[in-house]
Amino acid sequence: MAEYREASGDRPGGADPGDDADDQSGRLRRWVSEHGVQATAVLTLVVFGALFLYADAGAVVDAFSRFEWPAFAAVIGLTTVGYAFRFGKWEFYLRELGVDIPLKTSLTVFFSGLMMVVTPGKAGEVWKAWLLRDMEGTPASLTTSVVGAERVTDLISLSMLAGVGVVAYGRSPAVLIALAVAFAAGIGLLQWRAGCLRLLDAAASLPVVGQYATSLERFYESTYALFRLRPLSVATLLGIVAWGLEGVALWIVLAGFGVEAALLVGVFVFALGSVIGAVSMLPGGLGAAEASMAGLLLTFGIAESVAAGATMVIRVGTLWYAAVLGFVVFSVHKYRADESGPDV
């Protein structure tokens, strides 16, 4: 895909929406790097406090006193391996678009983006496109599509994992069916290339919008490429493995609390809870994901105190771990950049 290689080396002839987003991205970057982890911590404590009160704080504390903490180390390990698969998806997408950047840069951008889990629906991860542009000069309008494709295929992967549990345990498929219809319609529209290009041609003659015609077309072409059958299938498979590992982590957490449950229970509860948290558009899915996971665990006959405790552990080992890891990676990058030259 030579056209993407060429585009990635130059700034577009027309205006790049990413260029106009400099101020916004800078403010978002500064706010998250300075306050994002703290904000996540406060929101998490509020949600965890609600879980403590709901499940009887004393009973939850008692459950934690019996918890086998090596299980938490397993959660961190499985989550980290999952990040390796998700990084593989990021790299795969970049190569699909012909974006050739150093591995170190790619790792820095990907893991720095994890601190954006505090944003609604992880939408803030689009900042990775701006960070990559600042570091390598790659147009943001090209790689923004990668971030969007990551989020969509994450939801598809989680929905497929949750779907197995829905079938196995006879739960309501309403949420998953609604998502499936929305995904199918959206991807189908994106693949109607002739129609989409006609719309872009028409938009090029509009005031204001017209000046972004080149960048909008680049964004569409990259999005179209990423949602073809092969890249869509590969990315979804990588996502299933990555998110499945976090579901396995929840199963191990339940075992750490002394609960003997089927592996599918852990995968199903984590996947469906994550889907609900994502579609809620709350920062990090906080509140919606925890309530869903704890509630689902209760339906499997798990005690309230253990359901609350297991939910807290898995969320700390996934959401909180991601926020801290992203913050650390970006802080190290920023420190090195400040030492060697202009701030990126």
N, C-alpha and C positions, 0 to 999 in steps of 0.2 A: 504494500500500500504506500507507494512512493509519495502520493500527494500529502499524506499525513507526515511523513518524514520531512518533507520540504516545509510544510507549515510549521512544524514544531521548532524549526530553527530561526524563524523570523517573527517579528510582530506583524499582524495582519495589515493589509493596506487600508481597510476600513477600521472603524473604532472597535475595540474589544470591550465587551461588557465588563470583563475582568479588570480592565484599566480604570473604568469608572468606579469600580468597587474597591479601589485602593483604600480610601478612607474608612469604609465600612469594615473591610477585612482587617485593617490595622486595629480599629477599635475592638473588634471581636477577638482578635488574637491577644491584644493586651488584657482585655477583660478576663478571658478564660485563663490565660497564663498567670494572672495575678489573683483572680477570685474564683475560677471555675472549680477547682478541687474543693475549696472551702464551701462553695454553694452546694456542690454535690453532697458534701459531708452533712451540712445542715439539713437538706431535704431528706437525706437518708435517715438521719437521727429522728426526724419528725415521723417518718413512716415506720421506722423500727419501734419508736415509742408507742405508736398506735397498735402495732402488733403485740407488744408487751402487755398493754392494757387489755386488749381483746382476749388474749390467751391466758391471762392471769400471770402477772409478772413473776410471782413466786414460783409457779409451775415451770415457767420458761427458764428461770435461773437454775432450777433443779435439773431440767433437761440438759442445760449446758454443762452442769457439773459432771454429767455422765458422758458427755460427748468425747469421742476419741479424736483428738486434734490432728493426728497424722492424716486424717481424712481431708482436712483443710489443705494440707500440703499437696495432696493428690488433686484437689480442685485447681490450685494454682498451676500445677504441672500440666493438667489436661487443658486448661484454658490457654496456657502459653503455646502448647502444641496446636491448638485451634487457631491461634493468631498466625502461626506459621502457614497454615492452609489458607487463611484469609489473605495473608500477604502474597501467597502464590496466586490468588485470584487477582489481586491488584496488579501484580507483575504481568500476568497473562493478559489482562485488559490493555495495559500500556503497550505491550508488544503487538497486540491486535491492531492498535492504531499507529504502529511504527514509531512510538515514542521511545527513543533509546537514551537512557540516563544511567549514570553510575549506580551500582548496587547500593553503595553507602547512602547516596541521596534518596533513592527509592525507599530504603529502610527508614531513614529519618522522617521523610514525609508521611509514610504510612503510620508509623507508630506515634508520631506527634499528633496525628489526627484522632487518636484514641481519646485524647482529653476532651474532644468535642461530644462525647457521649452524654454530657450534661445538657445538650441542646435538644429541643423537641424533635422527636423522630430521628435524632442524630443528624439533622439537616445541616448542622454546623460543620460537618465533615467536608462540605464543599470547599471549606477553607484550604484543604489540601491542594486544590487546583491552583490557588493563589500562591501558596507557599512554594509549590513546584515551579510556578512561573518566576517567582522571585529568585529561586536558587539556580534554575537552569534556562530561563527564558522561554519555556514552553507556554504557548498561549492558553490562558485559562479556559477559553471557549472550547478548546479541544479536550481537555482533561476533566472538565466539569461533568461530562457525560460518564466518565469512569466512576465517579463518586455516586452518581444517580443509579448507574447499573449495579454497583455494589449493594446499595440499599434495597433495590428491587429484588435482586436475586437472593439477598439475605432473607427477605420476607417469603419468597417462594420456597426456599429451602426449609425454613422454619414451618411453613404451612404444610409442606409435604411430610415432615416429621410428625407434626401434630395430627395430620390426617390419618396416619397409621393408628394412632391412639384413638381417634374418633371412631374409626371402624372397629377396632378391637374391643373398645369399651362401650360402644353404643351411645356416645355423647352427641350433642347437637352439632351439626356441621355448618350452622348458619353463617358464622363469621368467616369460616374458610371458604364457603361457596361464594360469599360476597366478594372476598379478595380474589378468588379465582376468576370470577367474571370481570372484575376490574382490570386484573392483569392481562387477561386474554384480549379484552377490548383495547387497552392501551398499547400492548405490543403489536396487535394487529394493525392499529392505526399507524404506528411508527414504521411498520414494514410496507405500508402503501406509499412507496417512495414517490411515484409520479404525482399523487395527490398532494403529498406534503411539500414537494418542491414547487408545485404550482402555488400553494399557499404562501410559501416563502417569497416567490417571485412577486406575488401581489403585495405582500407586506413591504417589499423593497421600495415601492412607490409611495408609501405612507410617510408623512412627516415624522421626524424623530426616530421612528423605528428603522427607516431606510438607511440611516448612517451605520446601523449595526448589521446590515444585510450579509456582509462577508462572514462575520463571526457567527451569526445565527445559522448560516448554511453549514459552516464548519461544525458547529455544535450538532446540528441535525445529522449530518453525514457520519459523524463519529458515533452518535447514538444509534443510528440505523445499523452500523457495522457491529456494534456490541450486542444487539438484540437479534441478530441472525441465529439460526438454529444451533450451529456448532458452538459459538462462544456462549450462548445462553445455556446450553446443556453442560458445557465444561464448568462454567461458573457456578451453576446450581449444584452440580455434584461436589465441587470443592466446598460450597457452603453447607451442604448436608453433612459432610464429614466434620467440618469445623464446629457447627452448632450441635451436632450429635455428640461430640466429645463433652460439651458443656452439659448436655442432658445426662450423660454418663456420670459426670461430676456430681449432679444432684442425687443420683442413685447412690453414689458412694457416701454422700453426706447423710442420707437417710440411714445407711448402714452404720455410720459413725454414731448416730443416735440410738442404735440398737434396733432399728426397724428392718425387718426382712420384707423387701418389696421386689417386684419384678423389675428388670432393667427397663422395660418399656414404660413403666410408671414414671421413672425419673425423666426419660426422654420426652414423653408426652406432656408431663406437667411443665417442664422447662420450656418446651417449644411453644405450647399454646399460651402460656403466661407471657412469653416474650412477644408473641404476635399481638396479643391484646395490649401489652405495654407500648408496642410500636404504633399501633393504629390509634391509640389514645392521644398521641402527639404531646404527651407530657414530657418534660425534661428527663431523659434517661428512662422514660416509662415509669418513673417513680410513682408509687401508689397503685397504679393500675396493674403493673406486673406482679407486685408483691401480693396484692389482694387476690389476684387470679391464681397464683401459685399456691398460696396458703389455702384458699378455698378448694382448689382441686385436690390437694393432699387430704383435706378433710373428707372428701367424698370417697376416698379409698380406705377410710376407717383409721386414719392416722390421728393420734391425739393432737388437740389444739396446740399444746405447748411445743410438741415436736414439729408440727407443721410450721409454726411461727419461727422456731429456731432454725429449721432447715432452710426456710426462705431467706432468713437473714444471712446465713452462712453463704449460700450460693450467690446471693446478690453482692455481698462483699467480695467474694472470690471471682466475680465476673465484672459487674458494672464498676465497683469501686477500684478493683485492681486495674481495669482499663484506664480509668481517669488518672490514677497515680502514675501508671507506667507512661502514659502519654505526656503527662506533665513533666516527668523526669527526663524523658528523651528530648522534648522540646527545650527544656531549660538547659540541658547540656549543649544542644545545638546552638542555642542563642548565646550562651556563654562563650563558646568557641568562635562564633561569628563576631561577637563584640571584641574579642581579643585579636582577631586577625583582620578585621575590616568593617565595612558598613553593616549596619543592622539589617537582617533579612526577616 
